[in-house]
Amino acid sequence: MVSDEPTVPHTARIWNFLLGGKDNYAVDRAVAEQVLAGQPTLAENARLSRAYLTRVVRYLAGEAGIRQFLDIGAGLPTADNTHEVAQSVAPDSRIVYVDNDPLVLTQGRALLTSHPDGAAVYLDGSLYDLAPVLREAAGTLDFARPVAVLFMGVLGHVEDDAVANDLVRTVVDAVPPGSYLAVCDSTDNTPEVVEAARIWNESAALPYHLRSPARLARFFEGLELVDPGLVPVTRWRPDAVLPEIDQYGAVGRKP
């Protein structure tokens, strides 16, 4: 558990700054500027990553017909939040956000308003203890019906591959056939991203561990990958030609 401490940089607030938000402190901006010095495209990459989330949710609520979303490690509210995108397609969509940062929870509960036909709630829960999260989420979501599970930029905070895979499997095992898993995380393909992660980990309260695309692919074992598979996020069903970034994403369906 972290606190809303203005002298300690926090991942959610740093990411909020990179996305152009105002819910951050000078200490968060200082870390962001250090990382940007090593990877000048990071702020643009953050926005491109957010656009990937938007496309994924739009696909899930539209073409895939999903009406329930479990967004784990949601971060601070910003533009095009999961429930806003889903409910713009299907107003009856029900979304559960999960985070354990008090600032995220406070802001989320205060600022996010659901369409009256659907639901959007924030739960206080740990990525490392998902059983109680699933029990509480069942108050909003019907786990007898398909659910889209989102881990967007979150699993990189889990250093051990076996632990990360177990966390993903816990949730995938809890949802029925026809459910979906969506993941994105930065990879270790380029020296610039590796250096940016090193700088980040020297200052941020929550370290971030890069994985190769091959290691990310293991999260989808046993699932049917939606075309185009595991690719740089800007290649996942883009609305226009976008620059390629060193962050990979995929969506998989539970058969």
C-alpha angles and dihedrals in degrees: 000000000000129000137222092263115159093204096055120068114234128200095229093053094044090052090047089056092049089053091053096258129145101220096100142090134232090261090057092048090049092056091045091052091050091052092045089056088063096036110025092182094059096103092049089046090053090055092046089051090051089051088054089056089052093051093046094051091044090052093047095048092041119031096018094044096224117163100177128065132184108195108191117197092012099175126202119334115261136149120323097015117189096259093047093054095042094046092047085064099033115013092199092063115130119212131189117193118199126200138137099209108108092213091054091048094047094047094042095051092045101044109030116086121185127218106260091242092058140030139244121185137166120224127197103231143141124240087220095054108045100155094081089042090057092047092052093042088058087073088070105021128056106225090196087071128059118283130192110224116203126199101173113178090333109103091064087073088066108079101192116072093209092053092047091049091049091052092051092045092051091061097037090052090052096056125072129246111286091044123124138223119207122187138171131174139155117265136214096241098115134045091228093060092043090053092046090053090050091053091045092052092051092061114017120091092228116048121223122217121203121222133195118247088251091058091047089052090065090070087069099052109138093018130105109242116227113231126297089031125206106352141139104296093244089061093054104104095311122194090219140003107294133183114262115249132191095253121100130204141175143174121220131189123219107232 
